[in-house]
Amino acid sequence: MSATEKAAREKAAIEQAAIEQTAKAQATSKQQAGQGGMQAPILLSASAQTPLLAEAALAAGWHCQRWRADLTMHNNQARVAMVEVGEQVTLDVLRQHFPQAIFISENADLSVDFQLTAKHKSLFEPILQQAAKHWRRGQKITELAKDVGMRRQRMHQLNEISLAL
């Protein structure tokens, strides 16, 4: 193979990679636009083991993070749609931090929303889809509640102004 052919192949490979990267970026922006501009939900793993749903969640466009007691997630707390719980973590503490999230575990002794094992792999995608829908609805409800609060505040201000006049 000549140097010219080698350079042409490398150039074609680089162009193909750029096309694929652009397509991925466009798909991500379309997905976020379809979700009203919302960011991707988060699968939070509080388990010492490898997260059970991590591979399926990443494939579905989710973000995956590990939880530690000293970790603060104030900025991302509302984005946590699902929490995978292990034995060593207190479930009550996690429920206080993430009240809107769906909780899953492999441990049958914990009181979670779904108990899953690796043999339930065919259910991973439908459960993630349901969790994402639940999370989006919760986000919309929160936004609507904020709008109602703002409108009430404005009405109260207008009422005070009218009484002053």
KENU-791195 format. One line per field, with one value per residue (C-alpha): residue number from 0; residue in one letter; x, y, z. Coordinates in steps of 0.1 Angstrom, whole numbers. Example, Ala and Ser with C-alpha at 12.3 -4.5 7.8 and 13.67 -1.06 7.14 Angstrom:
residues 2
num	(0; 1)
residuo	(a; s)
x	(123; 137)
y	(-45; -11)
z	(78; 71)
This chain:
residues 165
num	(0; 1; 2; 3; 4; 5; 6; 7; 8; 9; 10; 11; 12; 13; 14; 15; 16; 17; 18; 19; 20; 21; 22; 23; 24; 25; 26; 27; 28; 29; 30; 31; 32; 33; 34; 35; 36; 37; 38; 39; 40; 41; 42; 43; 44; 45; 46; 47; 48; 49; 50; 51; 52; 53; 54; 55; 56; 57; 58; 59; 60; 61; 62; 63; 64; 65; 66; 67; 68; 69; 70; 71; 72; 73; 74; 75; 76; 77; 78; 79; 80; 81; 82; 83; 84; 85; 86; 87; 88; 89; 90; 91; 92; 93; 94; 95; 96; 97; 98; 99; 100; 101; 102; 103; 104; 105; 106; 107; 108; 109; 110; 111; 112; 113; 114; 115; 116; 117; 118; 119; 120; 121; 122; 123; 124; 125; 126; 127; 128; 129; 130; 131; 132; 133; 134; 135; 136; 137; 138; 139; 140; 141; 142; 143; 144; 145; 146; 147; 148; 149; 150; 151; 152; 153; 154; 155; 156; 157; 158; 159; 160; 161; 162; 163; 164)
residuo	(m; s; a; t; e; k; a; a; r; e; k; a; a; i; e; q; a; a; i; e; q; t; a; k; a; q; a; t; s; k; q; q; a; g; q; g; g; m; q; a; p; i; l; l; s; a; s; a; q; t; p; l; l; a; e; a; a; l; a; a; g; w; h; c; q; r; w; r; a; d; l; t; m; h; n; n; q; a; r; v; a; m; v; e; v; g; e; q; v; t; l; d; v; l; r; q; h; f; p; q; a; i; f; i; s; e; n; a; d; l; s; v; d; f; q; l; t; a; k; h; k; s; l; f; e; p; i; l; q; q; a; a; k; h; w; r; r; g; q; k; i; t; e; l; a; k; d; v; g; m; r; r; q; r; m; h; q; l; n; e; i; s; l; a; l)
x	(0; 14; 17; -10; -35; -27; -33; -66; -78; -69; -87; -118; -117; -114; -143; -164; -157; -167; -199; -208; -199; -221; -250; -247; -247; -278; -296; -288; -301; -332; -338; -334; -356; -382; -380; -387; -349; -346; -313; -309; -321; -296; -293; -277; -259; -256; -245; -210; -214; -213; -247; -271; -288; -258; -252; -289; -291; -261; -275; -308; -290; -290; -262; -249; -233; -222; -235; -214; -226; -202; -213; -237; -259; -279; -275; -285; -308; -339; -324; -321; -348; -337; -316; -300; -296; -271; -272; -248; -268; -297; -327; -345; -317; -318; -355; -352; -326; -344; -382; -393; -369; -377; -357; -344; -322; -311; -315; -349; -347; -349; -383; -378; -400; -384; -364; -343; -315; -293; -317; -344; -323; -353; -371; -343; -352; -390; -383; -359; -384; -411; -387; -379; -416; -422; -392; -404; -439; -425; -403; -433; -454; -427; -424; -462; -462; -435; -456; -487; -467; -453; -488; -503; -474; -480; -518; -511; -488; -514; -541; -519; -513; -550; -558; -531; -546)
y	(0; 34; 64; 82; 53; 51; 89; 86; 58; 77; 108; 87; 72; 106; 119; 89; 94; 131; 122; 97; 122; 148; 123; 114; 151; 157; 127; 139; 175; 160; 138; 168; 189; 162; 162; 200; 207; 186; 171; 134; 115; 101; 65; 67; 37; 33; -3; -16; -38; -28; -11; -36; -12; 9; -6; -3; 32; 45; 30; 48; 82; 83; 95; 71; 82; 66; 78; 85; 98; 127; 136; 165; 164; 197; 206; 172; 160; 167; 148; 115; 93; 59; 48; 13; 4; -20; -36; -12; 20; 31; 32; 58; 83; 78; 82; 115; 128; 115; 113; 113; 85; 49; 25; -8; -35; -71; -75; -91; -78; -41; -24; -10; -3; -31; -61; -71; -95; -100; -127; -100; -84; -83; -60; -34; -13; -11; -2; 25; 39; 39; 56; 82; 89; 91; 115; 137; 140; 149; 176; 190; 190; 208; 234; 239; 243; 269; 287; 286; 300; 328; 337; 338; 361; 384; 385; 393; 422; 435; 433; 453; 479; 482; 486; 513; 532)
z	(0; -10; 13; -8; -3; 34; 38; 18; 41; 72; 59; 51; 86; 102; 81; 90; 127; 124; 107; 134; 162; 145; 142; 179; 188; 167; 182; 217; 209; 193; 224; 247; 225; 226; 264; 265; 268; 300; 308; 310; 341; 365; 377; 412; 425; 462; 459; 465; 434; 398; 391; 377; 352; 343; 308; 299; 314; 295; 263; 269; 273; 311; 333; 359; 392; 424; 458; 488; 522; 519; 484; 480; 449; 454; 418; 404; 431; 410; 381; 400; 385; 399; 428; 430; 467; 483; 517; 534; 526; 548; 525; 547; 542; 505; 504; 522; 497; 466; 474; 437; 426; 419; 441; 430; 446; 442; 480; 488; 524; 514; 509; 474; 444; 422; 431; 401; 395; 364; 352; 347; 320; 296; 320; 323; 293; 301; 337; 327; 302; 329; 354; 328; 322; 359; 363; 334; 348; 382; 366; 347; 379; 398; 370; 370; 408; 406; 379; 401; 430; 409; 395; 430; 441; 412; 418; 454; 444; 419; 446; 470; 443; 435; 472; 475; 446)
